[in-house]
Amino acid sequence: MAKIQIGLIGFGYWGPNLARNINANPRSILSCIADIDFERREIAGNMYPHVEVVEDPQVILKSPQIDVVAIATPVSSHFELARQAIENGKHVWIEKPLAATSAESAELVDLARQKHRILMVDHTFLFTSSVKKIHEVIRAGELGNILYYDSVRVNLGLIQSDVNVIWDLAPHDLSIMDFVLEQKPKAISVHGKCHFGTKLEEMAYLSLYYQNNLMAHLHVNWLSPVKIRHTLIGGDRKMLAWNDLDNENKVNVYDKGVEVMQRENGYAALTQYRIGNMASPALANKEALTEELDYLLDCIEGGQEPFNNGEAGHRVVEILEAADHSLKNSGKLIELLP
């Protein structure tokens, strides 16, 4: 089977990671790199002297040889680049979030469906061994009914110039929650602050409400003195802790919980705590982007719809939009469409 040719638009922060994986994969060819910045083009040319490097993304969007357009540009440019790529018969692999508005993301989903093209959103964490294991544990019912999802995703920088911290960091957890919980939130409330006159919040707290009394809480922050990537998922049978910065034991499953014994004759309920063993499952050590690119190529070759498709990306953008609405209204609870 002929190798799949991929053109990359954007060689800033994330683009080099995409380029490295595309170039290394034996099933794909990195055909062209486009970036409007001269210095980034120079760097790309030095790293990949065999690859055409251009300023104008139209070279990639209109090339009859290119099968897939990978987009790693600011969010504001996502819609137009992806729209043109799909209109020109290309598959699209696009950095998160899918688009700047839910109207734009919905249009891209419809267009990809009409043109029979794959629209895949680069929610990279879904391809980590940690998230795969979490998904497996929850689907197997090992945790029981999920009670809460609590995440801290903080660091010092990188402060973005076009989106706030919610649009930058929260898509990671929102896509993970969409994948592992397999349900949509009913409502969201958000509080946050900006401190440097940019009108873009550098820290925020998101509370999401689901069916069956499940609640999720996300803390995202560009102003933390330390980098933390820690998630707790509590069930009524077991609980799970995921520390993405721990190279030894990223995922731990705890046989711990709370049992409430109803007492007779009107006496107060008796609460008992169950303290059991901790298990740390073995995880594969393969780069997530390598896994994701292989999956994209499988989907293209097999005519398969990816699970991280445009619709999954659209669900994340809908929540981000609602988060902004709540933020601008002092944490008002915003209902989400079913």
N, C-alpha and C positions, 0 to 999 in steps of 0.2 A: 504494500500500500504506500502511495506517495506520502511524503512528509507534509504536515500541515504548516502552512506559512503564516507567521504572525507578525503584525506590525504593532509597534509600541508607541503610544502617544504619551509623552511625559517622562522625563528622566531626572526628576527631582529627588524627593525623599524615598518614595516607594518604588519608583520605576526601575532603579538598578537591581532590586531584588527580583522583580519580574523578568528583567532581561537576563540575569544570570541563570535562572531556572529554564527559561525558554531556550537559551543558547545551549544548555547542557543536556536537554532532553533529546534522546535519539529519534523521537517521533515528530519533532517540530523544528522549524527553521525560523530564526530571528531575522526577518527579511529587511526591516527598516525601523529606525528610531527617529521620532520627531520631537523637537523641543524648541520653544520660541527663544530660549536663553542661549546666547552664544557660548558661554562658559560650560554649560551643561552639555551642549553639543560636542564641544572639544573633548570633554571627559569621556563621553560615550564613544566618540571616534577613536580615542586612544585605547579604550577597553575592548572595543569590538571593531578592529580595522577592516574586517571582512564584511561589515554590515553598512548599508547605506544610511547616512545620518542627514536629516533635512530639518529645515525650519518650519515649513508649511505642513500641517497635518493632512491637508488635502491630498498630498502625494500618497499617503497611506489609505485614506478613505476612498480614493478613486482607483487604486491599483487593481487591475484585474487578476494579478497573481496572488494577492493576499487573501487568506481565508478568514482570519480572525483579527479583530482590532482589540488590543489591550489598552485600556484607558486608565492612566494614573496622573490625573490633572486635578486642579481645584474643583470643588463641588459645583461651582457656578457654571462650569463648562461641560459638565457631564451630559446633560440632556442633548445639547445640540450635536456634540461629537457622536454620541451613541445613536441618535436619530439618523444622522447622515450615514453612519456605518451600516445600520440595518437596512436603510433605504437602498444602499448600494450592494446589498446581498451578503454582507459580512456577519459572521457571528461576533458577539461582543463579550469580552471579559472586562468588567469595570470595577474600579476601586470603590469601596464603601464611602459614604452612602450612595445609593443608586442615583439620586437626583436631589435637587434643592427644594422641590415641592412634591406633594403627593399627586398633584395633577400631572406633573411632568413624568413621574415614575409610572403612573397608570397608563399614560400615552405610550411610553416605551414598551410596557408589557403588551399592550394591544398590538403595537406595530410588529413586535417580534413574533407574536402569534400569527398575524396576517401573512408575514413574509416567511414563516416557517424557519426562523433563525433562532439560535440559542442566545439567550441573554442571561449571563451568569454574573452574579455579584461576588466580588472578592471578600467574602466573610471568612478570612483565613483561619480564624480560631476553630471553625467547624471541622477543620481537617487535622487538628492536633490530636495526638493520641489521648490527651487528657479529656478533651470534650467528647471524643468518641466513647471513652470509657464511662464518663458521666451519663451519656445518653443510654448506653447499654445497661448500666445499673438501674436507672430510673425506669426504663422500659420493662426490665425484668421484674419490677415491683419490689426490689430489694429494700428501698427506702419506705415503701408503703405510700400512703397519701401524702403528697408534698404540702407542707405547711408554709414554708417561706424560702425565698431566694435572696441572699444578702451579699452584695459585692462591693468591694473597695478597689477602685482603679485610679490610682493617683501617682503623680510624679512632678518633678520640676521642669516645666516646658513639655513638649514643644508648643508654645503659644501660637495659634494660627491667626492669620490676618483676615480670613474670609468666613469662618464659622466659629461658634462658641464651643466651649468644652463639651457640651452635650452632644453636638453633632460630630465632634472629633472622637471622643472616647466611648460614649454610650452605645453607638452601633455595635461594638464588640459584644457587650452583654445582651443587648436587645436581640441580636441574631442568635446568640447562644441560647437564650431563654426560649425564643421561638422554636429552636431545634429540639432542645431537651425536654421542655415542658409540653410541647405540642398543643398549645392553646394560646388564644389571644387574650390580652388583658381587657377588662371592662372599662377601666377608668385610670387616670393618671393625675398626680399632683406633683408640682415641681417648685423648689425654691433654689435660688442661686444669686450670685453677686458678681459684678465686675468692679475692679478696683483701680484701673489705670486709664480711665477715660476712653477706652476703645469701644464701649457699648457692646462688647462681647464678653459674656460671663466666663470667668476663669475657674469657677467652682460651682457645683450644683448637687442637689440631693433630689433624687427621683423616687417617688413611691408609686407602685403600680398594683392595681387590685384585680384579682381574677375570680373565677367561679370557685365554689367550694372553700371559701375563706382563705385562699392562698394569697399571700402578699409578697411583693418583691421590693427591695430597697437598693438603690444604686448610689454610690458616692463617687463622683468624678471630679478631678481637681488637677489643675496645672501648677498649683502653687505649693505642693508638698515638698518638704525637705528630703523626703525619702521616696523611693519608688515602691509601691505596694500593688500587688495583683493577687487579691485574696477573695475567695468566694466560699460561702457557707450555704448548704442546701439541707434543710431540715425536713424529715418525714416523720410520720407517726410510728414507724418501725425502727428506722436507722437514720443516721445523719452523715453528711459528707462534707469534707473540707478540701478545697483545691487551692494550692499555693503555686501559682505559675512560675515563681522565681526559685522554687526549691527543686534543684536538679536531681535530688535523690528520691524524694517521696512527694510527688506533685499532688496525687490524689489519695486521700485516706478516707476509708469508710468506717464509721464508728457504730458499734452496737450499743447505742445509748438512746434513751428516750424518757418520756414522762408517762406515767400511768395514773389515772384518776379513778379511785375506788369510791363508788357511791355507797354511803353508809345509811343504815336504816334508822327509823324513828326520828327523822328530821335533823340528825347530826350533820355537821359539815362534811363535805367530801374529803377523802384522805388522798393526798398526792404522794406517789412513790416514784423514785427515780431509778431507772434501770442503767447500770453501768456494766458494759460487756467489753468484748475484745475490739481491737482496731485492726483493720486489714488494709494493707497498702498494695494494690494490684500492680503487677509488672506492666510497664508501658513501652511501646515501640519507640525507637529514637530516630524517626525519619522527619525531615523538614516538612512542615505543613504545606508550604507552597509547592514543593515537589509532588506531594500527594494531590493537591488541588489541580495542578496542571495536568497530571495524568488523568484525573477524573474528567476534566474538560475535554481532553482529547478522546477519551472513551465515549463521552456523550455525543461528540460530533461524529465520530466514526460509526456509532451504533444508533444514531438518531434518537437518543434518549434525552428526556427532559431532566436537567439537574435539580436536586432538591434545594440548592441555593440559587434558584432562578430569579427572574424579575419579580414574580409575585412575592417571594420571600423578602426581596429587597424593598418592595413597595410597602409591605407590612411594617418594616422598620421605619421607613420614611413617614408613614402615617403617625407612628408614635412620636417621632422626633418633632413633627409639626404640632401635635397636641401638647408636647412638652413645652415648646416655645409659647403656645397660647396660655398655658397655665403659668409659666414664668412671668409673662407680661401682665398677668392678673393676680399677682401676689399669692401664687400657689393654689389658685382656684381649681377645684376638682373638675377635670374635663372628661366627659363620657366619650368612649370610643365605640365606633360602629362595630357591630358583630361581624 
